[in-house]
């Protein structure tokens, strides 16, 4: 998930917690394959584990238990091992089960290693513990061959008919489910750990004497997370290039994507084809490669390398062979500079460093095959950064399938405003319809629920009666809501209604709704723009996203400064439009 040279991958960006040093040498020493003196468990043959079931009480977080799907002996890796595949059943029937693999060596050294994933996880192959990781010393046997029990999980999983399961590491749709999203955040690691320990107990009659965790990128974040949440479960971790500052890292993906695909005032996007990424790489190497006395296409001292991309700019700023257009130069600048928000997002963090693309890191192969940003992003055709950033916005932020990350302000953190029934200035599609019918809005102040006490009290009663605990399925939950509605409206007397029920006092309104909506005329001097089906307005040769709430509505634009407009729906200000930046800022983020 980051742009690094192969040398910096192994030497420069490996990050470990202090506790990680405890297991660094023990994973590589060749003499550890000797059998630990542990008793035989309840299972005498590998194949007998097929009938093994792990109850929910054996797992430290809520599940419906775990089942083993297969268990068979595999030759090699020392004296051979028992490969166990299974799944952990989610509490939510709509959530994917967690797929796991546990490898139990015939000659066990009494220790175990859990392996982390990568990207959005979902691919068991990268965490099954049977291969070398990016931290592995290939001059030494694998941990499994040294006698370590190894295990990992895929978390969510989607099967592709003709395509490899590896695509799951780019698939974020699982995050629309709360339980799957929490599993990805870290819950799945604990669940898998406890299941693996239970299987070791069944096979060996003992729990592991030492437990370690190894991972890089997302797996590096997972390594840090298990120490943070369950320190008693682990004796050491190895965390490489950890995706720890997750929010700012995602903002950086979004920021470089915006520079890559969005068109500037000159009408150009900043996407770089392979010829241009190679041009940039070769130019940096020409300046910095030989600084260490050896011309080997490796920049050994990135901090000592200084390269100005302006030296590659095309004379007229247009996209031409052998030079960078203004848009492409903007993209290179976005990659090489930090992402900074005007506020701290978590743990006091407000920034993510830029990538070393001007100091030797290579963008070749990272831009995707196509200059067009498909919606949603398509792996391989689109940039890896767009694929990840697009997935975060659409699924983790719950913004729906029609959202576009190109309208997210990564500096001020503006609301995307792309939810199907959400807008700005506290407007929604429903409230727009009310305005057209002449219905006046009466709102309480934000953060003052006491101004609407009766309604808030009803919500509290609703939650107590229908969600504590929630039903197991959507259909059963709807039945709870239906019963509450019957009881609340027709059976339960209300003290505020002199002990009457709402149904007894309700009278239909005599007001007849209009058959057609009135048309609003903006003041003289206002520009008007109609919002299209995608939530955009046209501006000269470009498009600017506003919100899907205002689809097919006319907006008024008042010029208040050069290239700067206030944007209105009727008489309500909904935001500001900066022509130079080609960006709309919702009113709730205007400072």
PALO-242717 format. One line per 4 residues: number of its first residue (from 1); their letters; for each residue x, y, z of C-alpha. Coordinates in Angstrom, 2 decimals, always signed. Each point is the difference from the previous one (the first is absolute). Example, Ala and Ser with C-alpha at 12.3 -4.5 7.8 and 13.67 -1.06 7.14 Angstrom:
# PALO-242717
1 = as = +12.30:-4.50:+7.80  +1.37:+3.44:-0.66
***
This chain:
# PALO-242717
1 = xxxx = +0.00:+0.00:+0.00  +3.02:+2.30:-0.18  +2.55:+1.02:-2.59  +3.42:-1.23:+1.03
5 = xxxx = +3.08:-1.40:-1.68  +0.93:-3.59:+0.79  +2.91:+1.15:+2.12  -2.02:+2.46:+2.05
9 = xxxx = -2.64:-2.69:+0.45  +2.47:-2.22:+1.86  +2.27:+2.59:+1.59  -1.65:+3.38:+0.39
13 = xxxx = -3.65:-0.37:+0.84  -0.17:-3.01:+2.30  -1.68:+1.21:+3.16  -0.18:-2.12:+3.16
17 = xxxx = -1.33:+0.45:+3.46  +2.63:-0.43:+2.70  -1.60:-3.32:+0.90  +0.71:-1.24:-3.52
21 = xxxx = +3.70:-0.39:+0.79  -0.81:-2.87:+2.31  -0.89:-2.29:-2.89  +2.29:+1.24:-2.76
25 = xxxx = +2.73:-2.54:+0.57  -2.19:-2.87:+1.15  -1.80:-0.13:-3.34  +3.24:-0.42:-1.91
29 = xxxx = +2.15:-2.32:+2.15  +0.38:-3.39:-1.70  +0.17:-2.02:+3.19  -3.60:+0.52:+1.12
33 = xxxx = -1.61:-2.82:-1.91  +0.49:-2.42:+2.89  -3.18:-1.33:+1.51  -1.26:+1.61:+3.16
37 = xxxx = -0.96:-2.38:+2.75  -3.77:+0.31:-0.17  -2.63:-2.65:+0.51  -2.17:-1.46:-2.73
41 = xxxx = -3.42:+1.60:-0.18  -3.39:-1.55:-0.54  +0.70:-0.40:-3.74  +2.45:-2.74:-1.00
45 = xxxx = -0.22:+0.36:-3.77  -0.10:+3.12:-2.14  -3.13:-1.15:-1.81  -1.84:-0.24:+3.33
49 = xxxx = +0.03:+3.79:+0.22  -2.68:+0.03:-2.72  -2.57:-0.65:+2.70  +1.35:+2.69:+2.31
53 = xxxx = -2.38:+2.79:+0.97  +0.92:+3.10:+1.97  -2.83:+1.49:+2.03  -0.63:+3.71:+0.30
57 = xxxx = +1.00:-0.16:+3.69  +3.58:-0.85:-1.08  +0.27:+3.19:-2.06  +0.60:+3.30:+1.76
61 = xxxx = -2.30:+2.08:-2.22  -3.61:-0.68:-1.08  -0.38:-2.68:-2.69  -2.18:-3.04:-0.58
65 = xxxx = +2.97:-2.32:+0.33  +2.38:-1.45:-2.57  -0.02:-3.10:-2.19  +2.77:-1.96:-1.72
69 = xxxx = -0.58:-0.71:-3.69  +3.08:-2.08:-0.74  +3.08:-1.40:+1.71  +2.68:-1.99:-1.80
73 = xxxx = +3.69:-0.80:+0.37  +2.47:+1.81:-2.25  +3.54:-1.30:-0.59  +2.95:+2.37:+0.11
77 = xxxx = +0.68:+3.04:+2.20  +2.13:-2.04:+2.38  -1.74:-3.19:+1.05  -3.28:+1.03:-1.60
81 = xxxx = -3.03:+1.71:+1.43  -3.76:-0.19:+0.38  -1.74:+2.63:-2.10  -3.35:+1.03:+1.49
85 = xxxx = -2.48:+2.19:-1.88  -3.22:+1.31:+1.51  -2.20:+2.99:+0.67  -1.22:+2.06:+2.94
89 = xxxx = -3.75:+0.59:-0.17  -1.05:+3.64:+0.31  -2.70:+1.17:+2.39  -1.68:+1.91:-2.83
93 = xxxx = -1.35:-2.53:-2.53  +0.62:+2.54:-2.75  +3.72:+0.24:+0.84  +2.56:-2.20:-1.72
97 = xxxx = +1.63:-2.59:+2.27  +3.70:+0.39:+0.78  +2.00:-2.58:-1.95  +3.08:-1.25:+1.83
101 = xxxx = +2.94:-2.35:-0.51  +1.97:-1.62:+2.81  +3.14:-2.03:-0.75  +1.05:-2.39:+2.77
105 = xxxx = +3.50:-1.50:-0.43  +0.56:-3.63:+0.93  +3.10:+1.09:+1.93  -1.23:+3.00:+1.93
109 = xxxx = +2.35:+2.33:+1.87  -2.79:+1.22:+2.26  -0.20:+3.42:-1.74  -2.37:+1.62:-2.47
113 = xxxx = -0.02:+2.85:-2.52  -3.07:+1.88:-1.22  +0.33:+1.66:-3.40  -1.69:+3.25:-1.02
117 = xxxx = -1.58:+0.88:-3.31  +0.33:+2.85:-2.48  -2.12:+2.57:-1.79  -3.64:-0.62:+0.90
121 = xxxx = +0.88:-3.62:+0.98  -2.33:-2.69:-1.36  +2.74:-2.25:-1.45  +1.00:-2.93:+2.18
125 = xxxx = +3.08:-0.75:-2.09  +1.86:+3.06:+1.33  -0.55:-0.88:+3.67  -0.02:-3.82:+0.05
129 = xxxx = +3.47:-0.22:+1.56  +1.40:-2.56:-2.46  +2.25:+2.38:-1.93  +2.65:+2.65:+0.50
133 = xxxx = -1.27:+3.47:+0.82  +1.64:+3.31:-0.93  +1.87:-0.32:+3.30  +1.07:-3.58:-0.62
137 = xxxx = +3.66:-0.96:-0.20  +0.13:-2.32:-3.00  +3.32:-1.46:+1.19  -1.91:-1.53:+2.91
141 = xxxx = -2.89:-2.49:+0.04  -3.48:+1.48:+0.31  -1.46:+0.24:+3.50  -2.24:-2.99:-0.83
145 = xxxx = +3.05:-2.08:-1.01  +1.71:+1.04:+3.25  -2.85:-1.52:+2.00  -2.22:+3.03:+0.60
149 = xxxx = -3.75:-0.44:-0.29  -1.12:+2.67:-2.46  -3.40:+1.48:-0.71  -1.86:+2.90:-1.58
153 = xxxx = -3.38:+1.02:-1.35  -1.53:+1.68:-3.03  -2.78:+1.79:+1.86  -2.60:+0.69:-2.68
157 = xxxx = +0.14:-1.94:-3.27  -1.65:+0.20:-3.42  +0.41:-2.72:-2.63  +0.58:+1.11:-3.59
161 = xxxx = -1.01:-2.46:-2.69  +2.97:+0.42:-2.33  +2.21:+2.41:+1.95  +2.42:-0.70:+2.88
165 = xxxx = -0.97:+0.44:+3.65  +2.86:+2.47:+0.25  -2.41:+2.68:-1.24  -1.58:-0.02:+3.46
169 = xxxx = +2.87:+2.11:+1.32  -1.38:+2.82:-2.20  -3.68:-0.62:+0.84  -1.51:+2.16:+2.75
173 = xxxx = -3.70:-0.76:-0.36  +0.17:-2.10:+3.17  +0.28:+3.24:+2.01  -3.71:+0.70:-0.58
177 = xxxx = -0.63:-2.70:+2.61  +0.78:+1.12:+3.55  +1.27:-3.36:+1.22  +2.25:-0.55:-3.02
181 = xxxx = +1.36:+3.53:+0.33  +0.80:-0.60:+3.68  +1.65:-3.31:-0.91  +2.24:+1.85:-2.44
185 = xxxx = +0.80:+2.69:+2.56  +1.36:-2.65:+2.42  -2.79:-2.18:+1.44  +0.70:-2.78:-2.51
189 = xxxx = +3.58:-0.31:+1.27  -1.11:-0.84:+3.53  -2.65:-2.44:-1.20  +2.52:-1.82:-2.21
193 = xxxx = +2.61:-0.03:+2.76  -2.36:-1.67:+2.45  -1.15:-2.60:-2.53  +3.60:-0.85:-0.88
197 = xxxx = +0.95:-0.40:+3.67  -3.02:-2.31:+0.48  +1.12:-2.16:-2.93  +3.56:-0.17:+1.38
201 = xxxx = -1.45:-1.17:+3.29  -2.00:-2.71:-1.77  +3.03:-1.16:-2.00  +2.83:+0.36:+2.53
205 = xxxx = -1.75:+0.06:+3.36  +1.55:+3.39:+0.81  -0.16:+3.66:-0.89  +3.04:+1.61:-1.65
209 = xxxx = +2.78:+1.08:+2.35  +0.76:+3.01:-2.21  -2.23:+1.90:-2.43  +1.20:+2.45:-2.68
213 = xxxx = -1.57:+2.11:-2.75  +1.58:+0.97:-3.34  -1.41:+2.35:-2.64  +0.66:+2.83:-2.44
217 = xxxx = -2.13:+2.92:-1.25  -3.52:-0.88:+1.21  +1.65:-2.94:+1.75  +2.38:+2.45:+1.69
221 = xxxx = -2.96:+1.97:+1.30  -1.54:-3.26:+1.20  +3.22:-0.88:+1.83  -0.12:+3.28:+1.89
225 = xxxx = -3.71:-0.38:+0.62  +0.26:-3.40:+1.71  +2.62:+1.41:+2.38  -2.23:+2.99:+0.69
229 = xxxx = -3.16:-2.03:+0.69  +1.19:-3.44:+1.17  +3.58:+0.37:+1.31  -0.31:-3.07:+2.22
233 = xxxx = -0.56:-2.21:-3.06  +3.37:+0.72:-1.63  +3.68:-0.17:+0.89  +1.21:+2.08:-2.94
237 = xxxx = -0.92:+1.44:-3.38  +1.74:+1.00:-3.22  -1.79:+2.94:-1.62  +1.34:+1.11:-3.40
241 = xxxx = -0.99:+3.26:-1.79  -3.17:+0.05:+2.08  -3.08:+1.78:-1.40  -0.47:+1.49:+3.46
245 = xxxx = -1.16:+3.56:-0.63  -2.89:-1.48:-1.97  -2.21:+3.08:-0.43  +2.75:+2.34:-1.20
249 = xxxx = +1.39:-2.79:-2.22  -3.42:-0.38:-1.61  -0.20:+3.79:-0.42  +3.36:-0.14:-1.75
253 = xxxx = -1.32:-2.65:-2.41  -3.00:+2.23:-0.71  +2.13:+3.12:-0.38  +2.39:-1.49:-2.57
257 = xxxx = -2.97:-1.52:-1.83  -1.63:+3.42:-0.28  +3.20:+1.41:-1.49  +0.35:-2.99:-2.31
261 = xxxx = -3.45:+0.01:-1.59  -1.66:+3.34:+0.69  +0.33:+2.68:-2.64  +1.41:+3.39:+0.92
265 = xxxx = -0.86:+3.40:-1.43  +2.10:-0.88:-3.04  -2.32:-2.94:-0.67  +2.79:-2.53:+0.54
269 = xxxx = +0.04:-2.98:+2.32  +3.22:-1.07:+1.67  +0.08:-3.71:-0.88  +3.45:-1.23:-0.97
273 = xxxx = +0.32:-2.80:-2.58  +2.89:-2.50:+0.38  +2.19:+2.11:-2.29  -0.31:+2.98:+2.39
277 = xxxx = +0.56:-1.98:+3.23  +3.13:-1.49:-1.61  +1.06:+3.48:-1.07  -0.27:+1.23:+3.60
281 = xxxx = +1.80:-3.03:+1.43  +2.89:+0.23:-2.46  +0.37:+3.76:+0.58  +0.23:-0.48:+3.80
285 = xxxx = +2.54:-2.80:-0.39  +2.07:+2.13:-2.35  +0.33:+2.65:+2.72  +0.23:-2.15:+3.14
289 = xxxx = +1.09:-3.55:-0.90  +3.77:+0.58:+0.00  +0.07:+2.04:+3.22  +1.19:-3.07:+1.93
293 = xxxx = +2.78:-0.66:-2.54  -1.83:-2.92:-1.62  -2.34:+0.31:-2.95  -2.32:-2.94:+0.66
297 = xxxx = -3.49:+1.52:-0.49  -0.40:+0.22:+3.78  -0.12:+3.26:+1.96  +1.74:-1.02:+3.21
301 = xxxx = -0.47:+3.34:+1.75  -3.55:+1.25:-0.74  +0.31:+2.99:+2.35  +3.04:+1.18:-1.93
305 = xxxx = -1.80:-0.12:-3.34  -1.50:+3.25:-1.25  -1.88:+0.05:-3.30  -2.27:+2.73:-1.35
309 = xxxx = -2.79:-1.38:-2.23  -0.31:+3.43:-1.62  +3.09:-0.93:-2.00  -2.18:-2.47:-1.91
313 = xxxx = -2.85:+2.43:-0.71  -1.08:+0.34:-3.63  +0.72:+3.56:-1.27  -3.67:+0.74:-0.74
317 = xxxx = -1.38:-2.09:+2.88  -1.79:-2.35:-2.39  +0.26:-3.78:+0.07  +2.82:-0.80:-2.41
321 = xxxx = +2.53:-2.79:-0.46  +3.10:+0.12:+2.16  -1.25:+2.54:+2.56  -2.69:+0.52:+2.67
325 = xxxx = -3.13:+2.06:-0.52  -1.15:+2.43:+2.69  -2.58:-2.56:+1.18  +2.60:-2.77:+0.20
329 = xxxx = +2.34:+2.26:+1.92  -2.84:+0.68:+2.48  -0.40:-3.74:+0.50  +3.71:-0.48:+0.67
333 = xxxx = -0.18:+2.87:+2.49  -2.98:-1.61:+1.76  +1.87:-3.30:+0.31  +3.14:+1.63:+1.38
337 = xxxx = -1.61:+2.32:+2.56  -1.78:-0.86:+3.27  -3.75:-0.30:+0.49  -0.97:+2.41:+2.79
341 = xxxx = -3.41:+0.60:+1.54  -0.94:+3.16:+1.89  -0.84:-2.15:+3.02  +1.25:-3.14:+1.71
345 = xxxx = -1.89:-3.11:-1.07  +1.17:-2.59:+2.55  +2.64:-0.19:+2.69  +0.94:+3.62:-0.75
349 = xxxx = +1.06:-0.83:-3.57  -0.69:+2.54:-2.74  +2.26:-1.06:-2.86  +1.43:-2.80:-2.14
353 = xxxx = +3.45:+0.42:-1.60  +0.33:+0.19:-3.75  +1.47:-2.81:-2.08  +3.68:+0.06:-1.00
357 = xxxx = -0.74:+0.28:-3.72  +2.61:+2.79:-0.31  +2.57:-1.98:+1.97  +0.11:-3.33:-1.79
361 = xxxx = -3.34:-1.70:+0.67  -1.59:-1.29:-3.19  -3.50:+0.86:-1.28  +0.32:-2.36:-2.98
365 = xxxx = -2.93:-2.42:+0.10  -1.90:+1.94:+2.67  -2.18:+2.17:-2.21  -2.23:-2.67:-1.54
369 = xxxx = -0.51:-0.62:-3.71  -2.69:+2.56:-0.72  -0.13:+3.79:+0.37  -3.77:-0.09:+0.63
373 = xxxx = -1.22:-0.36:+3.63  -2.68:-2.65:-0.15  -2.74:+0.23:+2.63  +0.43:-2.12:+2.01
377 = xxxx = +3.73:-0.45:-0.48  +1.13:-3.11:-1.91  +3.21:-1.73:+1.15  +2.84:-0.01:-2.56
381 = xxxx = -1.87:+2.40:-2.29  +0.11:+2.71:+2.65  +2.74:+1.08:+2.35  +0.52:-2.03:+3.16
385 = xxxx = -0.45:+3.20:+2.02  -3.37:+0.64:-1.62  -1.10:-3.59:+0.64  +0.76:+0.27:+3.73
389 = xxxx = -1.20:+3.58:+0.42  -3.20:-0.68:-1.93  -0.69:-3.05:+2.14  +0.49:+1.94:+3.23
393 = xxxx = -2.39:+2.78:-1.04  -2.73:-2.27:-1.39  -0.05:-2.65:+2.71  +1.82:+0.97:+3.19
397 = xxxx = -1.62:+3.44:-0.03  -3.38:-1.53:-0.94  -0.53:+2.48:-2.81  -1.64:-2.38:-2.47
401 = xxxx = +0.84:-1.24:-3.48  -0.49:+3.35:-1.76  +2.58:+1.92:+2.01  +3.08:+1.59:-1.54
405 = xxxx = +3.15:+0.58:+2.01  +0.91:+2.91:-2.27  -2.19:+2.29:+2.09  +1.41:-0.82:+3.41
409 = xxxx = +2.03:+2.78:+1.59  +3.03:-1.75:+1.52  +1.15:+3.23:+1.70  -3.16:+1.20:+1.72
413 = xxxx = -1.77:-3.36:+0.17  -3.21:+1.20:-1.62  -2.98:-2.30:-0.10  -0.32:-1.80:-3.29
417 = xxxx = -3.71:+0.73:-0.22  -0.54:-2.88:-2.36  -2.32:-2.09:+2.09  -3.27:-0.66:-1.73
421 = xxxx = -2.07:+2.09:+2.43  +2.50:+2.39:+1.55  +1.06:+3.49:-0.97  +1.38:+3.27:+1.28
425 = xxxx = -1.48:+2.74:+2.17  -1.99:-2.83:+1.66  -1.91:-0.66:-3.21  -1.04:-3.37:-1.41
429 = xxxx = -1.93:-1.10:-3.07  -3.09:-0.24:+2.19  +0.42:+3.51:+1.40  +0.43:+1.42:-3.53
433 = xxxx = -3.41:-1.41:-0.86  -1.51:+1.55:+3.13  +1.43:+3.39:-0.93  -1.61:-0.20:-3.44
437 = xxxx = -3.36:-0.71:+1.67  +0.35:+3.09:+2.17  +0.74:-1.87:+3.21  +2.23:+2.07:+2.28
441 = xxxx = +2.77:-1.81:+1.86  +0.23:+0.42:+3.76  +3.30:-1.35:+1.31  +1.58:-0.27:+3.39
445 = xxxx = +3.59:+1.13:+0.53  +2.67:-2.62:-0.72  +1.02:-1.85:+3.14  -3.08:+1.14:+1.98
449 = xxxx = -2.26:-3.09:+0.18  -1.82:+1.47:+3.01  -1.68:+2.43:-2.40  -1.87:-2.98:-1.42
453 = xxxx = -0.40:-1.96:+3.21  -3.14:-2.01:-0.81  +1.43:-1.29:-3.25  +3.33:-0.90:+1.61
457 = xxxx = -1.86:-1.80:+2.81  -1.87:-2.05:-2.61  +3.32:-0.96:-1.61  +1.36:-1.18:+3.34
461 = xxxx = -3.06:-2.16:+0.61  +0.23:-1.36:-3.56  +3.62:-1.03:+0.47  -0.62:-1.58:+3.41
465 = xxxx = -2.95:-2.03:-1.26  +1.34:-1.10:-3.40  +3.81:-0.04:+0.00  +1.04:-1.29:+3.42
469 = xxxx = +0.77:-2.61:-1.13  -0.42:+0.33:-3.79  -1.65:-2.80:-1.95  +2.14:-2.56:-1.81
473 = xxxx = -1.40:+0.80:-3.47  -1.43:+3.02:-1.82  -3.39:-1.70:-0.26  -0.17:-0.66:+3.74
477 = xxxx = +1.16:+3.54:+0.71  -2.82:+1.37:-2.15  -2.47:-2.03:+2.04  +1.33:+1.70:+3.13
481 = xxxx = -0.55:+3.41:-1.61  -3.52:-0.95:-1.09  -0.93:-1.12:+3.51  +1.40:+3.21:+1.47
485 = xxxx = -1.96:+2.16:-2.44  -3.26:-1.78:+0.88  +0.66:+0.30:+3.72  +1.18:+3.64:-0.11
489 = xxxx = -2.84:+1.32:-2.16  -2.99:-2.13:+1.03  +0.56:-1.60:+3.41  +2.28:+1.99:+2.26
493 = xxxx = -1.53:+3.13:+1.68  +2.22:+3.09:-0.13  +0.24:+2.28:+3.00  +0.61:+3.01:-2.26
497 = xxxx = -3.30:-0.78:-1.77  -2.04:-0.23:+3.23  +0.42:-3.77:-0.08  -1.49:-0.28:-3.49
501 = xxxx = +1.61:-1.96:-2.83  +1.27:+1.83:-3.11  -2.45:-1.97:-2.18  -2.98:+1.31:+1.98
505 = xxxx = +1.00:+3.63:-0.50  +1.34:-0.10:-3.55  -1.96:+2.00:-2.57  +0.95:+0.02:-3.71
509 = xxxx = +0.96:+3.44:-1.28  -2.55:+1.88:-2.09  +2.74:+1.74:-2.01  +0.12:-1.13:-3.62
513 = xxxx = +3.49:-0.39:-1.43  +0.73:+1.91:-3.23  -0.15:-1.94:-3.27  +3.12:+1.75:-1.33
517 = xxxx = +3.00:+1.70:+1.55  +0.64:+3.69:-0.32  +3.08:+1.15:-1.89  +2.60:+2.07:+1.83
521 = xxxx = +1.56:+3.02:-1.72  +3.50:+0.97:+1.14  +0.88:+3.68:+0.51  +1.35:+2.05:-2.87
525 = xxxx = +3.74:-0.48:-0.52  +0.02:-3.62:+1.16  +1.30:-2.71:-2.33  -2.07:-3.19:-0.08
529 = xxxx = +1.26:-3.53:-0.51  -2.08:-3.16:-0.13  +1.32:-3.03:+1.90  +0.17:-3.14:-2.15
533 = xxxx = -0.82:-3.59:+0.90  +3.45:-0.55:+1.53  -0.20:+3.04:+2.27  +2.31:+2.13:-2.20
537 = xxxx = -0.36:+3.42:-1.55  +1.73:+0.98:-3.23  +2.58:+2.76:+0.08  +1.51:+0.89:-3.35
541 = xxxx = +1.66:-3.25:-1.15  +0.04:-1.65:+3.41  -2.38:-1.36:+2.62  -0.25:+0.81:+3.68
545 = xxxx = -1.67:-2.33:+2.46  -2.62:+1.48:+2.36  -2.22:-2.77:+1.40  -2.43:-2.59:-1.28
549 = xxxx = -2.62:+1.55:+2.27  -0.31:+2.86:-2.51  -0.33:-2.15:-3.12  -2.00:+1.79:-2.73
553 = xxxx = -0.32:+3.13:+2.18  +1.05:+3.51:-1.03  +2.59:+1.64:+2.26  +0.75:+3.71:+0.24
557 = xxxx = +3.59:+1.30:+0.02  +0.89:+3.46:+1.34  +3.41:+1.41:-0.90  +1.53:+1.39:+3.21
561 = xxxx = +3.65:+0.28:-1.08  +2.06:-0.69:-3.10  -0.47:-3.67:-0.96  -1.94:-0.62:+3.24
565 = xxxx = -3.75:-0.65:+0.31  -2.50:-0.65:+2.74  -2.36:-2.82:-0.99  -3.69:-0.01:+0.95
569 = xxxx = -2.99:-2.28:-0.21  -2.83:+2.53:+0.00  +0.86:+2.40:+2.85  +2.14:-2.49:+1.95
573 = xxxx = +3.77:+0.17:-0.39  +1.36:-3.53:-0.50  +3.69:+0.74:-0.62  +2.72:+1.82:-1.89
577 = xxxx = +1.55:-0.65:-3.41  +3.67:+0.76:-0.65  +0.45:+0.29:-3.78  +3.79:-0.13:+0.09
581 = xxxx = +0.04:-3.24:+1.98  -3.15:-1.28:-1.75  -1.29:-1.06:+3.43  -3.30:+0.38:+1.84
585 = xxxx = +0.14:+0.29:+3.79  -3.21:-0.77:+1.92  -1.29:+2.64:+2.36  +0.65:-2.18:+3.04
589 = xxx = +3.76:+0.20:-0.66  +0.22:+3.66:-0.98  +2.16:+1.77:+2.58
***
